[in-house]
Amino acid sequence: MPLSSLSDSALGALRGARSYLGDLGTPTVRLGVTGLARAGKTVFITSLVRNLVNGGRLPFLTAYADGRVSRAFLAPQPDDAVPRFDYEGHLATLAQVPPAWPESTRQITQLRVTIEYQPASALRRSLGARRLHLDIVDYPGEWLLDLALMGQSYEAFSRDAIAAARRPDRAAIAATWLDRLATLDPAAPEDEAQAIDAASVFTAYLAAARGAAPAVSTLGPGRFLLPGDLAGSPLVSFVPLDMPAGWTPPKGSLAAMMARRFESYKAHAVAPFFRDHFSRLDRQIVLVDALSAINAGASGVEDLKRALAQCLKAFRPGASTWLSAFLSRRIDRVLFAATKADQLPQASHDRLEAALGYVADAAAERALTAGAEIKVVALAALRATREAERRQGSETLACIVGTPWPGERIAGRVFDGATEAAIFPGDIPPDFASALRNGLATAGLDATHFVRFRPPSTAGDPARAVPAPWPHIRLDRALEFLIGDRLA
């Protein structure tokens, strides 16, 4: 085993021991919040914290329903080296007039909520109130894509990246990059200027693909899109090359240079991120914008399915025991959540969950095999619509009513962001997998219209002593699965 792996294992065991001993005082649950771009991570965390701290409507969170939670409050940041999640700033964005959605995550952040509660059993209650620290860890969706690289060779990365670029549905977006790729000779001498130029063209292609389908694009490396302090570094100046299978790049060649930088990228960008954050998680929620994937068609759904399967390979799911808590924490519960359920009538939420079950089945199977508990739920952390019925001839349609986001369009109509509209989004078929196999038009999926809406006004009435609860869909069910057992 390499020395670096031994060092990482020893460091992980030391951190596990420290966490275990700390939990003997006040137990801590480290909740990872992840998902691809625009899955709603920032809004989910903001709404989760707001509902806990301000006493939201959470009837399916048993400890709240039973009146055993006395209070929840924001506690000091637990990790000095990790930026704090900007909870107050996101509240202000949602409360402005007109309300707006917060900016997407651009760096890893963390927030600690401490919950004071009475245990469920009389015996434990006699020992007094308890506390639970909930440490919420958020990170950019683009970085999630990098986890799939950890088990890949440079040759495999190149093969997969080039195959993705050559797919018919990406032909127009990838044309400039594929033209540039054709000029790169893997056996040519390494050339720094050529590497920088090629990386800029490759990065432009990745950005264009994300712009075309931001919620479902599964192209990496993620730091090429959000480099942070790696901007300008050789770590983000490599590209895939078209090489013969099994070919070994000569020393000093362009391919050898790219392969070296690919391995350095994994060692210095991906591995520390996994080691310092993922290996310390207890529970995981994977937020999925399944509706945007459906909007993008069958290729979008399959892209999302592949991405989730690849990314979840890097997690450490498994049953949690005292030994695993001491040596190496395991993710013992994974929740797959289809976000933006408020874009569908309630009668379709079960079908949305079934669609997500299809998309996440490969990822969920691995977690189940390792002993983790798995659940799929359709939710809206902050509900932006209400339901209504509209007549169309002799037919009654279940519609949703809200203010579409500026620029959203249906059947040629472009919304201005200020006018409320009633929209019939269409139906998700009951057997989603069969629908995809039979074709979108046959299944009726080509007639679905899922649009983004403005958030509801959260400014509230300044005369109210207690702020009004935020509307949501199944946020309490998600919390019950993720932390309900720790509040028993």
N, C-alpha and C positions, 0 to 999 in steps of 0.2 A: 504494500500500500504506500503511495507517495507520502512524503513527509508532510506536505500541506494538508492532505486528507486526515492524517493522524492528528495534526494540530487542530483542525476544524472539529474533529470528533471529541477531542479533549475539551476544547472550548465549549462545545455544545453540552457536554456532560456537566461542566462546571456551572454553566448558566442554568441547566435543568435543576441541579442541586440547590442553587441559590433561590430559584423560583419556588421549589418545593418547600424549602424552609420558610420562605416568606409567606406562602399560603397557609402555613400552620397558624399564623396570626390572623390576617385578613385574606381570605381566599380571593384569587384573581382569575377571571376568565378573559383570555386574549381572543378577541373576535376579529378575524380577517374579513374585510369587505372587498370583494374583487369583482371583476367583470370587464368586458370590452368597452370601448369608448361609447359614451352616451347611454350607458345602461342605467344611469341614475344613482351612482354611488354617493355623490355629494348630497343629493336630496334625501336619499335613504338615511344617511347618518344624521343629517340635520333634523329630520322628522323623528327618528328614533329617540334622539337625545331630548328633543323638545317635548315629546309625549311622556317620557320618563320623568323629566325634571319638573314639568308644569302640570302633570297629572292629566294625561289624555284619556280618551275613551279606549280602554284596553280590556274588554270583557273576557277575552280568551287567554289573557295572561293571568293564570290562576292566582298568583300571589296578590295581584292588584284587585282582582274580582273578589277575593276573600277579605280584602281590607288589611292584609298583613304587611304591606309596604308602607312604612311611615313617611319616608321621604327619599328622594334621589337628588344628588347634587353633583356639579362639576368639581372635580378634585384636581390638585396640582399635577402637572405633566409628569408621568412616571419615568420617562427616558429623556435625559437632558440633551442627547444628541439628535433627537427626532423632532422636527417641527410640529407645532400644535395645530390640529385641525381648526380652521377659522370658523368656529360655530357662530359667533356673534356677527361676523361679516356676512355669512350666508343668510342668517336671519334678516339682516338689513336689506339684502338684495331681494329677498322674497317679499319684504314689507314695503318696498318702494312703489310708487304710482307712475305708470302701471307696473304691476308685479312682474318680475323677471326671474328666470331660473339662474342659479349660481353657476359660475364658471366650472368647467370640468377640472378634475384633479390633475395637477402638473408635477407633483412631488409626493413622496411618502409623508403622511401625517398621522398623528395619533391623538386620541382624546380619552381621558379617564372619567367615567361616571361611577360614583359610589352610591350603592343602594343599601339603605337600612331597612331591615324587615324582621318580622317575627317568624320563627320556624313553624311549620304546619303541625308538628306533633306537640302534645301537651308537655311531654317530658323535656324536649329540647327548648320549648318556650319558657320553661321554668328556669332555664339557665340564662335567660335574658335575650335582648335583641341581638341580631347578627348584622354583619356588614359583608357586602360583596363588591369588589372592584371589577368593573367592566371596562377593559382596555380595548378601544376600537382602533384598528389599524387600517388605514386607507392608502391606496397607492394607485398611480395612473394605470388605466387599462392597457395602454401601449406597452408598459413594462411586463404585463402578464404574458405577452407573446414571447418574451425572451426565455421563459421557463422551458418552452419546447425545444430550445437550442441545446440545453444542457447535456442531453444524451445523444446529440448529433455530431457527426464528423463534418469537416468542411465539404467533403465530397457530397455527402447526403444533403447538406444545406443547399449547396449549389444546384443539385439535381432538382430538389423540391421547389426552390425559388424560381428557377427558369421554367419548369413545367407550369407553375402557377401563372407566370407572365404570359405564357404562350396559349393559355386557355382562350377559347373563342370569345367569352364574355369580357375578357380584358384586353382584347386585341388593340383597340383604339387607345386605351390608357397606357399600355405598355409599349407602343410602337417606337417612341423615341429611345427608350431604354434598350429595347431589343436591337435597334440599329446600332447603338453604341456598343452593346455586347458583342456584336458580330465583328467589331474592329479589334477586340482584345484577344491577343494570342497568349494562352496560358504559359507557353514555353518561352516566351520572350523575356529578356532581362527585366528585373524589377525596376520600376520607375515611379518615384514619388508623385511627380506631377500628374502622370497618367492615373494613378490610384485616386488622387484627390478629385480629378475631373470626373472619373467614372463613378465615384461615390456620390458626387453631387447629382449626376443624372439619375442614378439608382434611387437616391433619396427623393428626388422630385417625382419619380414614378410611384413610390410608396405613398407620398402625400396625396397624389392625384387619386390613387385607389381608395384611400381613406376618405377623401372628399366626396367620391362618387357613392360610397356606401359606408358612412362612418361607423355605424353600429355593428356591421358584420365583417368588415375587412379584417382578414386574419394574417396580413403580411407583416413580417418583421425583417430585421431586428427593431425592437421597440425604441431603443435610444436614438435611432436615426431620426425618428419623428419628434422625440422629446429628449434631446441630448443632455440638457442641464449643464453640469460642469465638464462634461465630456466634449462639448462643442469644440471643433478644431483639432481634437486629439486623433492620433492614428487609430485609436480603438473604433472610431466611426468612419474610417476611410478604407473599408474593404467592400468587395462586391462578389457575388457569385460568378463563377466562370464556367463556360461550356467545356467540360473535360471528358475524355474517354473514361468509361467505367474501369476502375481498378488501376488507373494510371497514377504513378508516383511523380509529383512535380520535382524537377531537378533543383538542386540547391541554387539559390540566387535568382530563380525564375519569378515571374509575376505571380504565378499560381502559388508558389511557396511563400511569397510575401503575404498574399491574401489569406492563406491557410494559417500562417503564424498570427496574423492580426485577429482572425476569427477566434482562435484559441485564447488569445489575450483578452478579447472582449468577454468571453465566457468567464475567464479567471478573475478579471478585475471589475466587471460590471454586473454580470449575472450571478455568479457564485456568492459574492458578499451579500447581495440583496436576498438571496434565498437563505443563506446561513444566518444572517442577523435578524430576519423577520419571519420568514415562513416556518423555520424550524421551531419557532417559539409559539406558534398558534395552537389554541385549544379547540376552537370552533370556527367554521368557515361558512359564509354565505356567498354564493356565486350569483350575481345579478345578471340577468340575460334579457336583452331587448329583442325578444322573439318576434314581436310584431314588425319591427323594422326588417328582420331577416325574411319574414313572409312577404313584406312589401317588395323586397329585392328579388323574389322568385326562388325557384328551386335551387339555383346555384348559391344564393345567399344562405338558405337553410343548411345546405351541405357544408358550406364554408364554416358556419357557426358550429356545426356538429363536430367537424374536424378540429377546430380550434379548442373547444372545450375538452375533447378527448386528449389532445396533446398537452394542454396546460395542466390538467389535473394529474398528469403523470409525475409532476414535480412535487405534489403535495405528499404529506405523510399521514394518510388516513389510518385509523385503527382504533381498537378499543383502548380506552384510557385506564391504566392501572397505577397503583402507587409507585411501581418500579419505573414505568414509562414517564411518570411525572417527575421522578427523581433524576433519571438519566437522559431522556429525550422525549419531549412532549409530543403527543400524537393528536391529530384532529379526529375527535371521536364523533362529531356530528357535522354533516354537510347539508346545507339547505340550498337547493337550486330554486331561484325565484324569478318568475317571469314578471318583469316590471311593466308599468304603464297599463295595468289592467283596467284603469278607468277609461281607456280608449275603446272598450268593448262593453256592451250591456252585461249585466250580472249573469244572465242565462248562458253566456258564452265563456264564463271564467273557467268552468270545468274543462272545456275544450282547449282553452289556452294552456291549462296545466298539462293536458294530455300531449299537446304539441311540444311543450318544453320537455316532457318526459321522453319523447322521441329524440329530440335534439341532444339531450344529456345522457342518454342511456349508456353509451360506452364509458363515459366518465364515471357515472354512478355505479356501474357494475364493478369497476376496480375498487372504489371506496367500500362497497358492500362486502366484497371478497376479503378486504383487509379488516373487517370487523366494525367499521364505522356505521352509524345510523344515518339514513338518507331520507330526505323529504323534498317534495316538489310542491310549490305554491305559486299561485298568481296573486300579485299584490300591487298596490299603488301606495307608496309611502306618503304622498300628499295628493289627495284626490282633486283633480282639476275639472271634473265634469259632473253632471247629474243625468239621470235617465229620463226619457220621455218616449211617448208613442206618437207616430205620425201615420196618417192614412195615405195610401197610394193606390187609387182605384178601390178595389174590394179588399185589398190587403192591408193589414196593420203591421207596421215596421217598428221594431225596437231600436230607438235611436239614442244617441248621447248628445248632450247639449253643453257647449262651452265656447270659449273664445279661441279659435285657432291661432297658432303662432304666425306672425307676419311672414308672408311668402309661401305658406302652405297652400296647396292647390288640390282641387278635385274636379275632374271633368271640365277643365279649362277655367274654372273659377279660382281666382287668386285672392286669398284672405289678407285683410289689412292689419290684423292684430288687435283691432279694437271692436269688431262686430261679432256678437254672439251668433252661433249657428247651430242648427240641429242636423246631425250627420248620421246617416245609416252606414256603418262601417263594413257591412257584409257579414258573412258567417264563416267561421272556421269549421271545417268538416269534422264529424265525430271521430273518424278513423284517419288521423293525419298522415300516417305513414303510407297507407294505401292511396290517399289522395295525391301524394307526391309521386308515387310510382305510376299512377294513371295519367298524370299530367295536370298542370295548373288549371287549364281551361275546363277540363272535364270535371275537376273537383269544385270549380267555382271560386278558386283562390285568386284567379285573375280579376275578380270583381270586388275584392276587399279593398278598403280605403282606410288606412290608419294614419291619422294626422297628429301632429304635435299641437298641444294646447298651451295657452298661457296658464301659469299657476293661479290658484284662487287668491283673493286678497287675504293676506295674513296680518295686516296692520292692526286689526282689532279695534275695539272701542276703548279709548283712553280712560273712560269713566269706570270701566270694569276693574274690580279689585283683583280678580283672577282672570288671566287671559283665556279666551275661548279655546276649547280643544281643536286641534287640526283634524280635518276629515282625512280618512285613509281607508284603504281596503286591505284587510288581513294583516296589517302590520303586527297586531297583537298575536296572531297565530304564529307568525315568524319568531317573535320574541319568546313565546312559550316553548317552541322547539329549541331555540338557541340557548336560553338561560333558565327556562322554567324549572328544570330539575335542580338547579343550583340555588333556587329560592324556596325549596321545599322545607 
